[in-house]
Amino acid sequence: MQKSGLETLRRMARLFLAIILPVALTHTASAAQRDLGFGHFVHTELEAKNGLPAQANSIVQTPDGYLWFGTPDGLFRYNGQTFERIPVLRHGAFTDAAIIEAIVTRRGEMWLGAGQNAGVLVLRNGRLQQTGMTTPPPQITHLVEGKDGSIWAASSGRKDRLFRHMAGKWQRMDLPLALPAGAIADMEVDRRGTIWILLASASGGQLAFLRQGSARFETAADRVGLGRMTLDPNGGLWVSDNFGTRMVRDSSGARPLAQIAYPPVANIGFPKIKFDSRGNIWGSSLSGGIFLISGAGKAENSGKKPLALSYDDRIGTLPTLDVFPDREGNVWISSSESLHRFHPANAVPVSSIQSHPRSPQRLAVATDGSIYLFSLGSLYRIEPNAEPALVVSNLDANAVICTARSGGVWYIDRRKAMLFDGGQRHALPAALPASEPPVLCEEDGFGRLWSLSRNAVSWFREGSWHYGFPGFDEADIWDVATEASGALIVSLGTNRLIRIDETVATPVRTGWDGSISSMHNTPLGLLVSHSNGLWRSGTSGQRSGASITTRALAKARDFDVDHKYLWVFGLSGVKQFPLARLNQTWDTERRPTASMTFDWAEGLPVGKQDIGFRGRQIAAGSDGRIWVLTRSGPYLIDTRNVIRNTIPPPLAIEAVWGDGHPASEKEGRQYLSSGTRSVRISYGALSYSMPERVRFKYRLIGANDEWTYAGNRHEVTFDNLGPGDYRFEVMGANEDGVWNTEPASIEFTIAPTFLQSPIVKFVAALLLLTAIALAYHWRTYILTTRVRNAMSVRSAERERIARELHDTLLQSVQGLILRFQLLVDHLPKEHPSRAELATTLDQADEVLSEGRKRVLDLRSRQPRTSLEEVIEAVVERQLPTDRFQTHIRTSGVIRPIETPVFNSLIDVANECLFNILRHAKADRVQIDLRYGPSYLEMEIADNGVGFSPKAIADAAAAGHFGILGMRERIEALGGTLQINSEPAKGVRITVRFSSTVAYLSKNGQTPKKTGRGWPWFTRKVREQADP
């Protein structure tokens, strides 16, 4: 069975632990309080259930932002969400080779040391390839890059130990360069190009180095054991072994003038160390556990004992293989079973104050700005910019504290009350009345000190205690505060507030519904947090005050206010709200938004204190520090030194699928098969501090250019995309809202199907246009035929009426006139009635003549003269030449006109000219006859007084229907009549017919479709034309 490099390293570690470590552990250093501990980091563990592959022997990060893990199962890439195994080129043992070591060169290439005689590999074009090592050793355990770009590889054996890759070839270098005997335990290259090698043997360790350009190795006199090396941020060389952790060379390559060394850590053997971005050393160990040296490069810290995770912690019992700080400040440590991430926390535990989940913690803010914290019977005072200082201990752990108006804090337990002001203690002379243990205390503005249990109150003034208060319902006391007037405000039950002034207790009108969670008197007034938001009292206790209704402020465990911010401690952690923004939202629909949030991802525990432990849970100090009480103990948020991630997350578009099938790539563009309807794109942001808080927005150019906010989703699906070229763009923001300035993008093409091809689309469009044209002509023919049929019916009806009138009425009248004429002729000439009857008969002849004219008008007529000549005759008859200047113009090619259209134009001309004579007060008339290829138009204009559009409606209402009749007559024939007029600007009347309605065919007949060859079509047309 093949063995990995990890097993060999473990054997070496056990050997030297047995020989050297017992002696080394006799060197001890005095314990000291560290500036930085593991509690200052958020620890996240990734296991196999998170997709983690086998144990990671080596961790690196490439310039594109990916994290890479070399494991016994090969190379894996991590994007903050998933692990992806990198495929290998099938070639013998290389297929199953374990990855033991990995480095990233200055050019961004990744070189890997492998086991199973696979030699050194390189990642190129997304695949692992061999580098041409002809006779590789069983394991490559160390890799470094020389200053000249060469790659140096070391094996774990005692021969064939050192190799160099230059100009595309590998050379064995341990014998030519006279490398001293011993197994290579570690290898580093400093900034000057010197190669340092830590050698191990049964007799101890030795440090060898090869200067830049030198032909052989030299040995250093430094005392070293079995361990590892690293470079600090300034280029200094450090060694961590069984003698401790220390700097052996400064950045110039010389021994440091002032020794900086730290003692070894118990039970830590063969440590591997790395510096993080803040100058701390992190160490892993094959013997199990990790350790931390805070501020390791500072001389004043030299000699302090490193911090190690205890064996109570799971990681403290597991072998740890590698430690790697990424570019965002996270530290990754791989163990034999899992992967650990340590992210710098903004909420850190107050390690100097002990607590227990079942014992209450209390907070109070003194008038001088000091904060008092009470836990497990000990009282601490925290002055601005100072660490907690113990005031007194061995007190009742269930006591309460509250602010003393004269300075300091009051302490009250079941039996006594004391005032602590700095280092001074003052006990009240009288004992408390027998009652329940206090849960709250408060000093009001009337000189009374109140002790409140869940269902009872006691108060002290002028040397004695008093039990209860008149008119106060002492039931289910929840919280207490003193408003600016000095009155005591007590919350009872779910949402009742009672105001206790010097003599009486009265209810406070709030105007909101919801259970109370906490309340405090603040510079903004009395603030009450309830289940629906935040309430502020009015200037008087009887006023309902103002509210902000929002989930961001609802159900807060507690809150506090400093000179700039409202700090809310709730279900989602501690949130910061600027007061300037908050003051603009009282009693409005606007909702305030938090400017900062500190929750579990920032190091703040999820668990709050037990709900029965009432009173203040958060205190904002004047120095910018926020103190929070949690189930895990007191925590501190130093807002002056908030750690923020200012690095925009690198973006990666992982893959493109079309209908579940991966896209093919050609020349940087992705191609999807024809007929693809659904496109799925996965993407990621390579930010590892808080990957759950990374946010995205995307757009698909070619479908929608607008940005879409995607939240934390790492995948998007586009449905019903047609064929064409698309460009997908995505932008990301890290946990602190720092967005990329440029989006990541990928272009893809969906191939069209045959039916979606351009030629098919062209043919389809041509057919569609043809069908539209045919439909248009068909519809036009139907409408034209209907109009012509209507005109024919109208003409026939007019002729029938004229015939009936002529054959009946006119003939009868003619007969009566003749009979009366015979009677008149028989009367004597001197008869007095003869003259009157002769006059009556003359009038009857005139009526008969007028009737004949009207009958003639009813008959269709098509004069042999042109329309212009008829219009001239109408003008001569209607308009006197001495009063009017009339001009008639004809344009276009004159064509024969349908009789109904001709007659209607004459009728409109008659009516218009009659109206001009009677009403227009004009002296000029212009008549235009326009024969267009697709229309016939007649326009009559005058320069008279004109009228407003409203005048037409008024005339119709008064019984004058001339204009209305003209419009109806024209529209009945399928034409339009338009009237344009304004007062004092004359009138312009335009009559227009389409050519299909107005003109006769060339043979003088109405054009008709023959329908030859189209019997079905012709029949359907006639059915549509003659409904």
GUGUTI-780284 format. One record per residue (C-alpha): x, y, z. Coordinates in steps of 0.05 Angstrom, whole numbers, padded with zeros to 5 digits, always signed. Example, Ala and Ser with C-alpha at 12.3 -4.5 7.8 and 13.67 -1.06 7.14 Angstrom:
<recs>
+00246-00090+00156+00273-00021+00143
</recs>
This chain:
<recs>
+00000+00000+00000+00028+00069-00019+00042+00119+00037+00035+00194+00034+00086+00247+00056+00042+00260+00117+00059+00191+00145+00134+00202+00136+00130+00270+00170+00093+00239+00229+00148+00186+00238+00200+00241+00239+00158+00281+00288+00151+00221+00336+00226+00208+00332+00246+00278+00352+00190+00286+00403+00217+00225+00439+00289+00250+00438+00287+00326+00443+00219+00351+00466+00223+00327+00538+00287+00368+00546+00260+00428+00511+00198+00432+00554+00241+00448+00614+00249+00518+00585+00188+00556+00609+00167+00629+00607+00122+00667+00654+00050+00669+00633+00024+00737+00613-00041+00765+00589-00041+00767+00513-00064+00826+00473-00097+00779+00424-00127+00710+00434-00168+00659+00398-00230+00694+00425-00213+00752+00378-00229+00707+00319-00292+00675+00293-00278+00600+00286-00314+00563+00231-00304+00489+00218-00316+00456+00151-00326+00380+00150-00340+00326+00100-00414+00343+00103-00395+00412+00074-00364+00377+00014-00293+00378+00043-00248+00327+00011-00194+00288+00048-00145+00323+00095-00109+00381+00063-00033+00374+00065-00022+00443+00033-00064+00506+00023-00049+00562-00027-00087+00619-00061-00077+00639-00133-00081+00711-00160-00152+00699-00186-00175+00690-00113-00187+00614-00112-00164+00573-00053-00130+00508-00070-00122+00446-00027-00072+00392-00039-00099+00327-00011-00084+00252-00014-00141+00249-00065-00113+00302-00111-00121+00377-00120-00185+00413-00102-00208+00484-00116-00253+00522-00067-00296+00582-00085-00327+00595-00016-00386+00549-00031-00363+00484-00061-00300+00442-00071-00283+00421-00142-00233+00367-00159-00185+00386-00215-00181+00333-00270-00113+00301-00285-00081+00277-00349-00083+00201-00347-00011+00178-00342+00009+00121-00297+00019+00135-00223+00004+00207-00235-00070+00192-00237-00074+00172-00163-00018+00215-00136-00026+00250-00069-00011+00325-00067+00037+00340-00010+00062+00410-00024+00038+00469-00066+00066+00538-00082+00044+00596-00126+00099+00630-00165+00107+00704-00177+00079+00693-00247+00016+00662-00217+00031+00590-00235+00017+00535-00185+00069+00481-00176+00054+00418-00135+00096+00366-00101+00066+00297-00106+00075+00228-00076+00075+00160-00109+00136+00178-00151+00095+00229-00190+00147+00283-00180+00129+00356-00190+00065+00377-00226+00041+00443-00253-00029+00469-00264-00038+00494-00335-00103+00508-00373-00143+00480-00315-00109+00412-00316-00051+00381-00278+00009+00364-00320+00077+00333-00306+00139+00376-00311+00188+00326-00340+00222+00300-00277+00253+00236-00306+00268+00197-00242+00226+00229-00188+00234+00209-00115+00177+00176-00078+00153+00242-00048+00164+00316-00061+00153+00349+00007+00177+00420-00004+00176+00471-00062+00204+00542-00066+00216+00591-00122+00285+00621-00130+00296+00695-00142+00315+00678-00214+00249+00642-00225+00276+00572-00217+00236+00520-00179+00270+00481-00123+00241+00415-00099+00260+00374-00038+00244+00302-00021+00238+00268+00046+00292+00216+00033+00366+00218+00051+00389+00214-00021+00363+00249-00083+00341+00304-00035+00345+00369-00075+00325+00385-00147+00323+00448-00189+00280+00464-00250+00310+00515-00297+00303+00526-00372+00252+00470-00376+00297+00417-00345+00305+00384-00277+00373+00375-00245+00393+00340-00180+00429+00392-00138+00445+00364-00069+00511+00333-00089+00535+00388-00138+00521+00442-00086+00549+00402-00028+00486+00402+00014+00503+00375+00084+00475+00308+00106+00407+00302+00137+00334+00299+00117+00305+00364+00091+00253+00386+00143+00238+00453+00110+00261+00502+00056+00253+00578+00047+00280+00632+00001+00290+00701+00030+00285+00768-00006+00359+00769-00024+00351+00702-00060+00386+00660-00007+00359+00590-00002+00353+00566+00070+00345+00492+00087+00330+00463+00155+00362+00394+00160+00343+00341+00211+00380+00281+00237+00380+00237+00299+00431+00283+00332+00391+00346+00322+00378+00400+00269+00423+00442+00225+00411+00505+00185+00443+00508+00116+00440+00564+00065+00459+00577-00007+00474+00650-00025+00451+00678-00091+00502+00658-00144+00542+00614-00096+00567+00545-00118+00558+00508-00052+00517+00508+00012+00543+00537+00077+00521+00519+00148+00498+00568+00202+00518+00562+00275+00446+00573+00299+00420+00521+00348+00358+00490+00315+00316+00429+00326+00262+00394+00287+00214+00446+00261+00195+00492+00204+00214+00561+00177+00176+00621+00151+00187+00694+00130+00155+00752+00167+00123+00810+00129+00190+00848+00130+00229+00790+00102+00259+00765+00167+00272+00690+00174+00238+00654+00232+00245+00583+00259+00196+00545+00303+00221+00480+00333+00226+00444+00399+00266+00502+00428+00211+00553+00414+00195+00604+00360+00245+00658+00343+00274+00704+00291+00342+00678+00266+00355+00730+00212+00328+00799+00201+00307+00828+00133+00380+00843+00116+00401+00771+00128+00439+00787+00192+00426+00761+00262+00375+00807+00297+00406+00857+00344+00352+00846+00396+00331+00774+00404+00257+00761+00393+00240+00692+00418+00181+00655+00447+00181+00591+00488+00156+00525+00461+00084+00504+00469+00070+00442+00511+00049+00381+00470+00065+00417+00405+00117+00382+00362+00144+00394+00292+00106+00460+00286+00092+00494+00220+00084+00570+00225+00059+00628+00183+00050+00703+00194-00019+00733+00183-00031+00803+00155-00031+00833+00226+00037+00807+00245+00014+00747+00287+00044+00678+00282-00002+00619+00274+00026+00549+00284+00001+00479+00268+00029+00413+00292+00028+00341+00271+00026+00323+00345-00042+00359+00351-00067+00428+00365-00051+00499+00343-00019+00560+00375-00019+00635+00367+00034+00688+00381+00003+00757+00381+00046+00814+00355+00104+00766+00345+00149+00817+00311+00148+00866+00369+00209+00863+00414+00168+00882+00475+00128+00818+00467+00190+00773+00466+00188+00718+00517+00113+00716+00525+00081+00648+00524+00043+00631+00461-00031+00616+00466-00054+00546+00449-00123+00517+00441-00135+00471+00500-00150+00398+00495-00222+00415+00513-00228+00443+00442-00236+00391+00386-00181+00422+00343-00134+00418+00403-00134+00342+00398-00126+00333+00323-00061+00333+00282-00059+00398+00243-00024+00397+00176-00020+00466+00146-00034+00538+00164-00048+00591+00111-00068+00665+00117-00109+00688+00057-00109+00758+00028-00172+00779+00066-00141+00766+00135-00172+00697+00147-00127+00642+00173-00140+00571+00147-00116+00511+00186-00125+00440+00161-00130+00382+00209-00133+00308+00197-00210+00310+00197-00233+00380+00179-00216+00450+00156-00216+00510+00203-00224+00583+00186-00207+00638+00236-00236+00706+00217-00218+00769+00257-00278+00785+00302-00306+00854+00319-00343+00827+00380-00294+00795+00428-00305+00763+00496-00284+00801+00559-00238+00746+00583-00221+00780+00649-00293+00775+00674-00320+00706+00691-00393+00688+00681-00442+00630+00680-00504+00621+00637-00547+00609+00699-00522+00670+00737-00545+00740+00717-00498+00793+00691-00515+00866+00704-00495+00932+00672-00501+01004+00697-00474+01070+00670-00449+01119+00722-00457+01194+00716-00382+01203+00703-00385+01157+00642-00357+01097+00677-00391+01030+00664-00402+00980+00720-00409+00906+00705-00432+00855+00756-00423+00780+00747-00418+00721+00794-00417+00765+00856-00360+00810+00830-00368+00883+00812-00322+00914+00759-00312+00986+00740-00294+01003+00669-00268+01073+00660-00263+01104+00590-00205+01074+00551-00187+01027+00608-00194+00953+00621-00244+00927+00672-00220+00936+00743-00246+00894+00801-00282+00937+00854-00307+00883+00901-00321+00809+00901-00357+00757+00942-00424+00792+00937-00492+00760+00925-00491+00735+00854-00566+00749+00846-00561+00823+00866-00577+00881+00820-00541+00947+00806-00566+01014+00779-00541+01085+00769-00532+01129+00830-00549+01202+00815-00493+01226+00861-00442+01182+00825-00424+01109+00824-00476+01054+00827-00525+01025+00876-00519+00952+00895-00582+00917+00923-00591+00845+00943-00646+00811+00984-00622+00841+01051-00581+00904+01040-00565+00962+00994-00497+00995+00984-00468+01052+00943-00403+01038+00905-00369+01100+00879-00300+01084+00852-00265+01050+00910-00313+01077+00962-00369+01036+00994-00429+01065+01031-00483+01020+01061-00553+01044+01075-00568+01042+01150-00635+01005+01146-00647+00935+01122-00695+00920+01064-00764+00894+01081-00771+00820+01072-00791+00808+01000-00773+00771+00937-00703+00778+00909-00697+00843+00869-00695+00840+00794-00688+00915+00782-00669+00979+00819-00674+01052+00802-00662+01120+00835-00714+01171+00814-00710+01247+00814-00746+01255+00881-00691+01224+00923-00721+01154+00926-00683+01090+00914-00728+01036+00888-00719+00961+00895-00766+00922+00849-00779+00848+00849-00826+00814+00800-00889+00830+00839-00869+00880+00893-00834+00946+00902-00796+00978+00960-00767+01047+00964-00718+01083+01009-00718+01156+01029-00698+01195+01091-00668+01137+01128-00722+01084+01120-00751+01034+01072-00824+01034+01050-00862+00975+01021-00910+00988+00962-00938+01053+00935-01009+01081+00936-01047+01067+00871-00992+01024+00842-01012+00955+00816-00951+00914+00833-00959+00857+00784-00909+00829+00733-00858+00885+00735-00817+00882+00672-00772+00944+00668-00761+01012+00701-00733+01079+00680-00732+01152+00705-00756+01205+00657-00728+01275+00652-00780+01303+00702-00754+01255+00755-00816+01211+00755-00808+01136+00756-00835+01098+00695-00851+01024+00707-00873+00975+00654-00923+00922+00676-00944+00859+00639-00942+00864+00565-00953+00937+00547-00974+00978+00608-00934+01038+00631-00944+01069+00700-00916+01138+00718-00900+01148+00792-00887+01220+00811-00877+01245+00882-00947+01229+00906-00988+01189+00856-00984+01133+00804-01019+01145+00738-01022+01105+00673-00983+01131+00612-01020+01135+00546-00976+01105+00492-01020+01097+00430-00988+01032+00407-00999+00958+00415-00944+00908+00430-00906+00879+00488-00851+00919+00521-00780+00893+00519-00738+00950+00548-00738+01024+00562-00688+01079+00581-00686+01153+00592-00641+01181+00536-00622+01248+00506-00681+01235+00459-00728+01228+00517-00758+01165+00546-00751+01110+00494-00790+01045+00498-00775+00985+00454-00835+00941+00440-00855+00885+00394-00873+00932+00336-00817+00983+00340-00794+01041+00383-00835+01092+00421-00814+01160+00448-00853+01196+00502-00881+01265+00492-00863+01327+00533-00915+01307+00584-00929+01239+00613-01001+01246+00588-00982+01254+00515-00980+01194+00469-00911+01212+00441-00883+01188+00374-00867+01119+00344-00824+01085+00293-00855+01020+00269-00803+00974+00237-00777+00904+00246-00706+00931+00252-00724+00961+00320-00778+00912+00342-00769+00862+00399-00701+00890+00420-00672+00856+00481-00644+00924+00500-00615+00988+00471-00573+01048+00489-00559+01117+00460-00493+01154+00457-00479+01222+00427-00485+01198+00354-00520+01130+00351-00576+01087+00376-00549+01017+00392-00601+00962+00389-00587+00892+00417-00638+00844+00387-00649+00777+00354-00601+00792+00298-00544+00820+00340-00525+00892+00354-00545+00945+00303-00523+01017+00298-00572+01071+00277-00549+01143+00266-00590+01191+00308-00593+01243+00252-00626+01191+00207-00670+01166+00264-00698+01235+00280-00725+01241+00209-00769+01179+00216-00812+01191+00277-00886+01183+00260-00870+01175+00185-00873+01116+00138-00798+01119+00127-00759+01062+00159-00690+01073+00189-00634+01027+00166-00576+01004+00206-00508+01031+00187-00471+00973+00220-00490+00904+00246-00451+00859+00293-00477+00788+00298-00451+00717+00302-00410+00727+00239-00374+00784+00275-00362+00741+00336-00423+00759+00378-00457+00697+00407-00528+00683+00385-00553+00667+00456-00577+00725+00498-00582+00724+00574-00642+00688+00603-00704+00732+00595-00713+00730+00670-00647+00768+00680-00676+00837+00670-00646+00906+00667-00594+00936+00621-00562+00887+00571-00521+00936+00530-00482+00998+00548-00450+01048+00500-00388+01078+00531-00365+01149+00519-00300+01121+00491-00334+01086+00433-00335+01017+00464-00400+00978+00468-00410+00927+00524-00460+00871+00512-00484+00816+00559-00495+00748+00527-00507+00678+00551-00434+00664+00539-00412+00723+00581-00397+00797+00569-00373+00817+00500-00339+00881+00476-00348+00917+00410-00294+00970+00400-00324+01015+00347-00259+01054+00342-00223+00994+00314-00276+00958+00273-00244+00910+00225-00273+00920+00156-00260+00882+00092-00241+00934+00040-00222+00883-00014-00275+00875-00069-00288+00801-00079-00257+00770-00142-00313+00743-00185-00315+00677-00223-00367+00652-00271-00364+00577-00260-00405+00545-00315-00460+00555-00367-00512+00501-00381-00565+00499-00435-00625+00455-00420-00581+00416-00370-00522+00406-00418-00456+00443-00409-00437+00494-00461-00379+00482-00508-00324+00535-00511-00290+00562-00572-00244+00623-00574-00269+00648-00507-00343+00644-00524-00392+00592-00499-00437+00557-00549-00504+00524-00534-00540+00476-00579-00597+00497-00625-00666+00499-00594-00639+00515-00524-00695+00547-00483-00667+00549-00412-00598+00574-00395-00568+00564-00325-00506+00603-00303-00469+00591-00238-00422+00644-00210-00386+00660-00146-00349+00713-00107-00282+00690-00080-00291+00723-00012-00279+00676+00046-00288+00720+00108-00364+00716+00109-00386+00680+00045-00457+00677+00070-00460+00753+00067-00434+00762-00004-00485+00796-00049-00493+00796-00124-00528+00832-00180-00529+00811-00253-00556+00828-00321-00561+00792-00388-00545+00839-00445-00585+00817-00505-00646+00802-00464-00650+00856-00410-00597+00910-00397-00624+00926-00327-00586+00901-00266-00623+00850-00222-00606+00843-00148-00594+00769-00133-00578+00770-00058-00533+00712-00039-00556+00666-00096-00498+00636-00135-00539+00613-00195-00589+00643-00242-00634+00612-00296-00660+00647-00358-00720+00615-00391-00749+00624-00461-00686+00654-00492-00686+00655-00567-00626+00643-00612-00573+00697-00613-00512+00726-00578-00515+00744-00504-00468+00773-00453-00478+00756-00379-00448+00804-00328-00446+00797-00253-00420+00842-00197-00409+00824-00125-00401+00857-00057-00366+00830+00004-00395+00828+00074-00382+00902+00084-00416+00924+00020-00352+00936-00021-00373+00925-00094-00330+00908-00153-00316+00966-00200-00318+00921-00261-00365+00863-00272-00344+00793-00290-00374+00772-00357-00382+00713-00403-00409+00712-00474-00450+00656-00502-00488+00641-00565-00551+00600-00574-00552+00569-00643-00617+00574-00681-00658+00514-00704-00675+00507-00778-00741+00541-00766-00705+00596-00729-00652+00607-00783-00649+00675-00818-00672+00649-00886-00733+00615-00855-00748+00679-00816-00742+00719-00881-00789+00673-00918-00838+00673-00861-00836+00749-00857-00847+00753-00933-00906+00706-00929-00934+00745-00871-00928+00810-00908-00960+00779-00969-01017+00753-00926-01026+00821-00894-01027+00854-00962-01079+00804-00989-01121+00813-00927-01116+00888-00933-01137+00887-01007-01192+00837-00992-01219+00880-00936-01213+00943-00978-01251+00910-01035-01306+00886-00987-01314+00956-00958-01313+00989-01026-01364+00939-01053-01409+00953-00993-01405+01027-01005-01419+01020-01079-01478+00974-01064-01504+01023-01014-01497+01079-01065-01534+01037-01118-01590+01021-01069-01595+01094-01051-01597+01116-01123-01650+01064-01140-01692+01086-01080-01686+01159-01101-01708+01142-01172-01767+01100-01146-01789+01158-01102-01782+01207-01160-01821+01161-01205-01877+01152-01154-01880+01227-01143-01882+01241-01217-01934+01188-01233-01980+01202-01175-01973+01268-01139-01949+01312-01197-01997+01282-01247-02055+01292-01199-02036+01363-01185-02029+01375-01260-02099+01348-01270-02128+01392-01216-02095+01453-01246-02125+01437-01314-02195+01429-01285-02190+01494-01247-02165+01527-01310-02227+01503-01349-02271+01530-01293-02236+01597-01296-02243+01599-01372-02320+01590-01365-02326+01649-01317-02345+01716-01346-02287+01762-01354-02320+01813-01309-02330+01762-01254-02296+01788-01190-02264+01720-01173-02234+01708-01242-02172+01750-01230-02159+01720-01161-02167+01649-01187-02120+01664-01246-02067+01688-01196-02077+01625-01154-02068+01581-01216-02003+01617-01233-01977+01602-01163-01999+01529-01171-01959+01525-01236-01898+01551-01199-01907+01498-01144-01914+01445-01197-01851+01469-01232-01814+01468-01166-01839+01397-01153-01813+01375-01221-01745+01404-01203-01744+01365-01138-01764+01301-01172-01708+01314-01221-01660+01322-01163-01680+01255-01135-01662+01220-01200-01588+01202-01210-01555+01249-01257-01487+01249-01289-01479+01313-01327-01439+01312-01389-01400+01372-01363-01344+01368-01311-01351+01378-01237-01316+01445-01243-01368+01470-01292-01425+01449-01247-01392+01482-01187-01385+01546-01229-01459+01544-01244-01475+01536-01170-01430+01595-01153-01464+01639-01205-01532+01620-01178-01514+01628-01104-01463+01685-01098-01472+01754-01128-01411+01774-01169-01413+01845-01142-01402+01821-01070-01356+01761-01077-01290+01744-01111-01293+01670-01125-01235+01627-01150-01242+01554-01172-01179+01512-01181-01173+01442-01206-01111+01398-01197-01094+01327-01218-01120+01284-01275-01195+01293-01282-01231+01226-01279-01305+01205-01283-01340+01207-01216-01391+01160-01187-01460+01192-01192-01476+01190-01116-01409+01221-01101-01419+01273-01155-01488+01291-01129-01464+01294-01057-01408+01342-01076-01457+01387-01111-01504+01385-01051-01447+01403-01003-01425+01459-01049-01497+01486-01051-01503+01484-00975-01434+01515-00964-01444+01572-01012-01514+01585-00984-01484+01590-00914-01428+01636-00938-01480+01682-00969-01524+01684-00906-01475+01681-00848-01401+01688-00867-01396+01762-00882-01341+01744-00930-01319+01775-00996-01271+01721-01021-01285+01647-01033-01234+01595-01055-01257+01527-01083-01204+01472-01096-01220+01407-01133-01164+01357-01126-01163+01292-01167-01111+01249-01132-01090+01179-01152-01119+01151-01087-01170+01204-01069-01218+01258-01093-01221+01321-01051-01262+01385-01052-01243+01444-01007-01285+01508-00998-01254+01565-00959-01277+01637-00943-01248+01696-00906-01310+01710-00865-01322+01716-00791-01314+01641-00777-01341+01606-00715-01318+01564-00657-01326+01488-00655-01378+01497-00601-01422+01536-00649-01436+01473-00690-01465+01437-00630-01505+01499-00611-01533+01505-00681-01556+01432-00680-01589+01443-00612-01626+01503-00641-01654+01462-00699-01604+01482-00753-01578+01417-00785-01543+01442-00847-01472+01423-00827-01496+01360-00793-01534+01339-00855-01473+01351-00899-01430+01307-00854-01481+01251-00852-01490+01253-00928-01415+01247-00940-01402+01194-00887-01459+01152-00913-01420+01146-00978-01355+01127-00943-01324+01197-00946-01301+01247-00893-01319+01319-00880-01272+01363-00840-01287+01433-00816-01232+01480-00794-01252+01548-00767-01235+01599-00714-01270+01665-00699-01249+01720-00747-01207+01671-00788-01258+01644-00837-01281+01573-00850-01248+01516-00889-01291+01455-00906-01256+01394-00936-01293+01335-00967-01252+01274-00984-01268+01206-01016-01221+01149-01030-01209+01133-01103-01243+01065-01099-01307+01100-01078-01304+01164-01119-01281+01143-01188-01314+01103-01243-01274+01053-01283-01245+01073-01350-01307+01046-01386-01352+01087-01343-01376+01028-01301-01365+01011-01229-01307+00962-01226-01324+00891-01206-01284+00828-01193-01298+00775-01245-01277+00719-01199-01252+00675-01256-01211+00619-01227-01231+00641-01158-01304+00617-01150-01297+00603-01076-01261+00668-01063-01310+00708-01104-01369+00676-01069-01340+00692-01001-01326+00763-01021-01397+00773-01045-01423+00742-00981-01381+00792-00941-01401+00850-00986-01476+00833-00984-01490+00812-00913
</recs>
